[in-house]
Amino acid sequence: MTAGTLSWRQAILPLAIAQTVVWAGVFYSFAGLLARWEADLGWSKTDLSAALTLALIASAVLAPFVGRLIDRGYGRYLLTFGPVLAALLLLVLSQVQTQAQFLAVWVLLGCTMAMSLYEPCFAFITHHYGAGAKRPITLISLVAGFAGTVSFPTAFAIAEYGGWRLSITVFAGLILLVTVPLTWLATGRIERALPFVAPPPKPVDAPRPVRLVARPTFWFIAIAFAAITMNHGMLINHLMPLLQEQALPPETVVLAASMVGPMQVAGRLAMMAAERHISMVRITSFAFGSMAVAALALLGTAAAPMLIVVFVVLQGAGVGVNSITRPVVTAELLGREGFGAISGTIAAVTMSSYAIAPLAAAWFWGLGGYDVMIWACFLLAFVATVSIPLAALRRKGRTD
């Protein structure tokens, strides 16, 4: 098999399906079952949310090591072993009885995220597809955008039938039966068809990260993406209990949570159609503004339940655009000199903001309920919306 004969159906589609299942079973299952855990285990939202925060921190800590292994050509093994370990840990999670056990399992699940989700997958794709990696990465992100659509109704329906422990067990089985074999198959085909491209050596005179981040433009960008990442992290991980507190029917709650993913895909498709006519800076600022409006719509759903449609459309589309525009806008406003150091620093900031988002949401809820949390999300989106044009103005007005 050669690069010319390797179709997207043979490699990218199986890998996209595999990513959809592992995202649904490991990442989104937390949001889908948070309310169940609170009711069945009797632990507070803060204690439960701390588990996901610790998992994301563990993922962030392990990510550089995983990246180095992928750079050395071990991507196929990591992408396959990570889901195997994740499935086994989900089986353990289905049997936990104490809070300490719950936290420990989620920390380990965080380690499997570093080996299983987008970052290692896209790094593997980049090493083999090189300059042509954009298209397969886009296709994978479009398909896997439906992970929440798979996760939320699946977790709800199975938990209604047999409890949350059965839901977790089913997710473990799906990862073992779908993600693992499809990943091994797809990555094998890619390795046989496309040679591994090692990363170029770091230039001796590469710009120092300390000098690169000492720019006002950099900080406007970092603040914008960190704020919007925290906004979505708070909302998506607490969306089910939030909507339940607003007395919406259970079916409406599940449908709303499930449709955020498809709206992410819709947002990405709309961005792809508009990017020829509108700058990515304007697209990004508009997307962030839509997420601020989404928060206001969410505040009104108790009085006008139909506003949940406005929230789902604007929040989903906005975050879908954000996932693609971040590297593009960063390069456009800061240039490509030392881009690896700059983008890595921004990624660390945004990853940290997402890690603390579930715990921050629980803290705001403790202050005064979910309305307080939603107002905080509105302010975060507003800050992000303003920061992007400020970064552009700073870049246009002078050289940092």
C-alpha positions in Angstrom: 0.0 0.0 0.0 1.3 3.5 -0.9 0.3 7.0 -0.1 -1.5 7.3 -3.4 -3.7 4.2 -2.7 -4.4 5.0 1.0 -7.9 6.4 1.0 -9.5 8.3 3.9 -12.0 5.5 4.3 -9.2 3.0 5.0 -7.3 5.0 7.7 -8.8 8.4 8.6 -12.4 7.3 9.0 -11.6 4.3 11.3 -9.3 6.6 13.3 -12.1 9.2 13.6 -14.6 6.6 14.8 -12.0 5.4 17.3 -11.5 8.9 18.6 -15.2 9.5 18.9 -15.7 6.4 21.1 -12.7 7.1 23.4 -13.8 10.8 23.8 -17.3 9.6 24.6 -16.3 7.0 27.0 -13.4 8.6 28.9 -13.9 12.4 28.7 -17.6 13.1 28.2 -18.7 10.3 30.5 -17.7 12.5 33.5 -20.2 15.3 32.5 -22.8 12.8 31.5 -22.7 11.0 34.9 -21.9 13.9 37.3 -25.5 14.3 38.5 -25.8 10.5 39.0 -22.6 10.4 41.1 -23.8 13.2 43.2 -27.1 11.5 43.9 -25.9 7.9 44.3 -22.6 8.5 46.1 -23.6 11.4 48.2 -20.4 13.4 47.5 -20.5 17.2 46.8 -20.1 18.7 43.3 -16.8 20.2 44.5 -15.4 16.8 45.6 -16.5 15.2 42.4 -15.3 18.0 40.1 -11.9 17.7 41.8 -11.5 14.3 40.2 -11.7 15.7 36.6 -9.4 18.6 37.6 -6.8 16.1 38.8 -7.2 14.0 35.7 -6.6 16.9 33.4 -3.6 18.0 35.4 -2.2 14.4 35.2 -2.8 14.5 31.4 -1.0 17.8 31.1 2.0 16.6 33.1 2.3 13.4 31.1 1.7 15.0 27.7 5.3 16.2 27.0 6.7 12.7 27.7 4.1 11.2 25.4 5.0 13.7 22.8 8.6 12.8 22.9 7.8 9.1 22.5 5.6 9.9 19.4 8.5 11.9 18.0 10.6 8.7 18.3 8.0 6.7 16.3 6.0 5.0 19.1 2.7 6.7 18.2 0.9 3.6 17.1 1.6 1.7 20.3 0.7 4.7 22.5 -2.6 5.4 20.7 -3.6 1.7 21.0 -2.3 1.0 24.6 -3.8 4.2 26.0 -7.4 3.1 25.2 -6.8 -0.4 26.5 -5.6 1.0 29.8 -8.5 3.5 29.8 -11.0 0.7 29.4 -9.5 -1.3 32.2 -9.6 1.7 34.5 -13.2 2.4 33.6 -14.0 -1.2 34.7 -12.3 -0.4 38.0 -14.2 2.9 38.2 -17.5 1.0 38.0 -16.6 -0.8 41.2 -15.3 2.1 43.4 -16.9 2.6 46.8 -14.8 5.4 48.4 -13.9 9.0 47.3 -10.2 8.2 47.5 -10.7 5.3 45.1 -12.7 7.6 42.8 -10.0 10.3 42.7 -7.2 7.8 42.2 -8.9 6.2 39.2 -9.5 9.5 37.6 -5.9 10.6 38.0 -4.9 7.4 36.2 -7.6 8.0 33.5 -6.0 11.4 33.0 -2.8 9.7 32.2 -4.6 7.6 29.5 -6.0 10.9 28.0 -2.5 12.0 27.3 -2.1 8.8 25.2 -5.5 8.6 23.6 -7.1 11.9 22.7 -6.6 14.5 20.0 -3.0 15.7 20.9 -1.2 12.3 20.4 -3.5 11.4 17.5 -2.8 14.6 15.6 0.9 14.4 16.4 1.0 10.9 14.9 -0.9 12.2 11.8 1.5 15.1 11.4 4.5 12.8 11.5 3.2 10.7 8.7 1.2 13.2 6.5 3.5 16.1 6.9 2.3 19.2 5.1 -0.9 17.3 4.1 -1.9 16.8 7.8 -4.5 19.5 7.9 -7.2 17.7 5.9 -7.1 14.4 7.9 -6.9 16.3 11.2 -10.0 18.3 10.1 -11.9 15.2 9.1 -11.1 13.5 12.4 -12.2 16.6 14.4 -15.4 16.8 12.4 -16.4 13.2 13.1 -15.2 13.2 16.7 -17.2 16.4 17.3 -20.2 14.0 17.8 -18.6 12.3 20.8 -20.8 14.2 23.2 -23.8 13.2 21.1 -22.8 9.6 21.6 -21.9 9.9 25.3 -24.7 11.9 26.9 -27.7 9.9 25.7 -25.8 6.6 26.0 -24.9 7.3 29.6 -28.4 8.5 30.5 -30.3 5.6 28.9 -28.1 2.9 30.4 -28.0 4.6 33.8 -31.8 4.8 33.7 -31.9 1.0 33.0 -29.2 -0.3 35.2 -27.4 2.5 37.1 -24.2 4.5 36.4 -21.9 1.5 37.1 -23.4 -0.3 34.1 -23.0 2.8 32.0 -19.3 2.9 32.8 -18.9 -0.8 32.1 -20.6 -0.4 28.6 -18.2 2.5 27.8 -15.3 0.3 28.7 -16.6 -2.4 26.5 -17.1 0.0 23.5 -13.5 1.2 23.9 -12.1 -2.3 23.9 -14.3 -3.5 21.0 -14.3 -0.3 18.8 -11.5 2.1 19.6 -8.7 -0.4 20.2 -9.0 -2.5 17.0 -9.8 0.4 14.8 -6.8 2.4 16.1 -4.4 -0.5 15.6 -5.8 -1.1 12.1 -5.8 2.5 11.0 -2.4 3.4 12.4 -0.9 0.3 10.9 -2.2 1.2 7.4 -0.8 4.7 7.8 2.6 3.5 8.9 2.9 1.1 5.9 1.7 3.7 3.4 3.4 6.9 4.7 7.0 7.1 6.0 7.6 8.5 9.4 8.9 12.1 9.3 11.1 12.8 12.3 10.8 16.3 13.8 13.5 18.8 12.5 16.3 19.5 15.0 15.8 22.6 17.1 17.9 25.5 15.6 20.8 26.6 17.7 19.6 30.2 17.5 16.0 29.5 18.3 14.3 32.4 20.1 14.1 31.9 23.9 10.5 31.3 25.2 11.0 34.0 27.9 11.7 36.6 25.3 8.8 35.4 23.1 6.2 35.7 25.8 7.3 39.1 27.0 4.9 40.8 24.5 1.5 42.4 25.3 0.0 40.9 22.2 1.0 37.4 23.5 -0.8 38.0 26.7 -4.0 39.3 25.1 -4.1 36.1 23.1 -3.3 33.9 26.0 -5.9 35.6 28.2 -8.5 35.3 25.4 -8.0 31.6 24.8 -7.6 30.7 28.5 -10.9 32.6 29.3 -12.9 31.0 26.6 -11.5 27.5 27.4 -12.5 28.0 31.1 -15.9 29.2 30.0 -16.6 26.0 28.0 -15.0 23.8 30.6 -17.2 25.1 33.3 -20.4 24.8 31.2 -19.9 21.5 29.5 -18.9 19.6 32.6 -21.8 20.9 34.7 -24.4 21.2 31.9 -26.5 18.2 32.9 -27.0 19.1 36.6 -27.3 22.8 35.7 -30.2 22.1 33.3 -31.8 19.7 35.8 -31.8 22.4 38.4 -33.8 24.6 36.0 -36.5 22.0 36.1 -36.2 21.1 32.4 -37.5 17.6 31.4 -34.8 14.9 31.5 -35.2 14.2 27.8 -34.7 17.9 27.0 -31.6 18.0 29.3 -30.0 15.0 27.5 -30.9 16.3 24.0 -29.5 19.7 24.8 -26.2 18.3 26.1 -26.0 15.9 23.1 -26.5 18.6 20.5 -23.5 20.8 21.6 -21.2 18.4 19.7 -23.0 18.6 16.4 -23.1 22.4 16.7 -19.3 22.3 17.1 -19.2 20.6 13.8 -21.6 23.1 12.3 -19.4 25.9 13.6 -16.3 24.5 12.0 -18.1 24.0 8.6 -19.4 27.6 8.8 -15.9 28.8 9.6 -14.4 26.9 6.6 -17.0 28.6 4.3 -16.4 32.1 5.8 -12.6 32.1 6.1 -12.1 33.2 2.5 -14.1 36.3 3.1 -13.5 37.2 6.7 -10.2 37.4 8.7 -9.6 34.7 11.2 -9.3 37.4 13.9 -12.8 38.6 13.2 -14.2 35.1 13.0 -12.6 34.2 16.4 -13.9 37.4 18.1 -17.4 36.8 16.7 -17.3 33.2 17.9 -16.3 34.3 21.4 -19.0 36.9 21.4 -21.6 34.3 20.5 -20.5 32.3 23.5 -21.1 35.4 25.7 -24.7 35.6 24.3 -25.1 31.9 24.8 -24.4 32.4 28.6 -27.1 35.1 28.7 -29.5 32.8 26.9 -28.8 30.0 29.4 -29.7 32.4 32.3 -33.1 32.8 30.8 -34.0 29.1 30.2 -35.8 28.7 33.5 -38.3 31.4 32.4 -38.2 30.6 28.6 -37.1 27.0 28.0 -36.8 27.6 24.3 -33.7 29.7 24.9 -31.9 26.4 25.5 -31.8 26.1 21.7 -30.0 29.5 21.4 -27.5 28.4 24.0 -26.7 25.1 22.3 -26.3 26.6 18.9 -24.1 29.6 19.9 -22.1 27.7 22.5 -21.4 24.7 20.3 -20.6 26.7 17.2 -18.4 29.1 19.2 -16.3 26.4 20.8 -16.1 24.5 17.5 -14.5 27.5 15.8 -12.2 28.1 18.8 -10.5 24.7 18.5 -9.4 25.4 15.0 -8.6 29.2 15.1 -6.3 29.2 18.1 -3.1 28.2 16.2 -4.1 30.2 13.1 -4.7 33.4 15.0 -1.6 32.9 17.2 0.6 32.6 14.1 -1.2 35.5 12.3 -0.7 37.9 15.2 2.6 36.8 16.6 4.3 35.5 13.5 5.9 32.1 13.0 9.3 32.8 14.5 9.6 30.6 17.6 6.0 29.5 17.0 6.5 26.2 18.7 7.5 27.9 22.0 4.7 30.4 21.8 2.0 27.9 20.9 3.2 25.5 23.5 3.1 28.2 26.2 -0.4 29.2 25.2 -1.5 25.5 25.1 -0.1 25.1 28.7 -2.1 28.2 29.8 -5.4 27.0 28.2 -4.9 23.4 29.4 -4.4 24.8 32.9 -7.6 26.9 32.7 -9.6 23.9 31.5 -8.1 21.7 34.3 -9.4 24.1 37.0 -12.7 24.7 35.2 -14.8 21.9 36.8 -13.6 22.8 40.2 -14.1 26.5 39.6 -17.7 25.8 38.4 -18.4 23.9 41.6 -17.0 26.7 43.7 -19.2 29.3 41.9 -22.2 27.0 42.4 -21.4 26.9 46.1 -21.4 30.7 46.3 -24.9 31.1 45.0 -26.0 28.4 42.7 -25.6 27.9 39.0 -26.7 31.4 38.1 -23.5 32.7 39.7 -21.5 30.3 37.6 -23.3 31.3 34.4 -22.5 35.0 35.1 -18.9 34.1 35.6 -19.0 32.3 32.2 -20.5 35.3 30.6 -17.7 37.5 31.9 -15.0 35.1 30.7 -16.5 35.1 27.2 -16.7 38.9 27.3 -13.1 39.2 28.3 -12.1 36.8 25.5 -14.2 38.7 22.9 -12.5 42.0 23.8 -9.0 40.6 24.1 -8.7 39.3 20.5 -9.3 42.6 18.8 -7.1 44.3 21.4 -4.3 41.9 20.4 -4.9 42.7 16.7 -4.8 46.4 17.4 -1.6 46.1 19.4 0.0 44.1 16.6 -1.1 46.6 14.0 -0.2 49.8 16.0 3.3 48.8 16.9 5.8 46.0 17.0 6.0 44.3 20.4 
